[in-house]
């Protein structure tokens, strides 16, 4: 059975007084801080969300439990304060800007990969093949995890350049001798 089309003005008034459009429900959930905000907003106010928006974990306790489990599995140090920051950033919609698929596990994985890349680049061992393999694997895995980022806004709106630029593009440029899975300009 499909929903009937409301045509009578009295019925229209009733429906508008008792029910909500999907846009109203989503906006209310975002304003209440129970659903993530949009990834981008155009000048006309149109909000854009990722395709996986409705699959994202919106239950705070479940989100944090999954994040903690993945941090433990990956050996990523975390605190409740860090997890709360991750939750706030998730609700802001910022993780949808950078991750192809937004899950607590992918957020923890991104943190682990960036930490690994930073550690490896800090003390380069160009003559050590295992060091090179570890760096390649971390950069290539981060490349698969992250979106390309917007050409202008994401590179100007934040205090720092996107992680894609700093930990993928720049690392590949700094170590061109390594056999990268894909080239990022």
Secondary structure, DSSP 8 states (H G I E B T S, - for coil): -------SHHHHHHHHHH---HHHHHHHHHHTTSS---SEE-TT--EE--TTGGGS---HHHHHHHHHHHHHHHT----HHHHHHHHHHHHHTHHHHHBSS--HHHHHHHHHHHHHHHHHHHT--TT-HHHHHHHHHHHHHHHHHB----SSGGGTSSSS--HHIIIIIHHHHHTTTS--SS---
